Amino acid sequence: MRSFVFLACAALAACNSPSPRFMDSPHVEVTVETSRFSVWRNGDRVEVIRISPEALPRLSVVLARAEVAIERATGCRVWQGTLKGDQAVVTARLACG
């Protein structure tokens, strides 16, 4: 039973961990409407992790909110056609001019 509790806690702690490319990158937490995101930036690339619990969010809604979160966190626009992902993790490239 103790092993199960430890594994459950370890899994929950990893929920806001970025992919290896973004591990050493700074991140900002941003709230857009009812969604909360952790935005990780590495140069002109970003990875966004939705950290708010939501019941069956639609992909189109999550992507739109993630784009707003990226723009708020970085001050840059998202490069058209680069916003990709699912309801949990979104990636994009930045167009900082």
Stockholm file with secondary structure:
# STOCKHOLM 1.0

chainA/1-97         MRSFVFLACAALAACNSPSPRFMDSPHVEVTVETSRFSVWRNGDRVEVIRISPEALPRLSVVLARAEVAIERATGCRVWQGTLKGDQAVVTARLACG
#=GR chainA/1-97 SS CHHHHHHHHHHHHGGGCCCGGGTTSCEEEEEETTEEEEEEEETTEEEEEECSCCSSCCHHHHHHHHHHHHHHHHSSEECTTCCEECSSEEEEEEECC
#=GC SS_cons        CHHHHHHHHHHHHGGGCCCGGGTTSCEEEEEETTEEEEEEEETTEEEEEECSCCSSCCHHHHHHHHHHHHHHHHSSEECTTCCEECSSEEEEEEECC
//
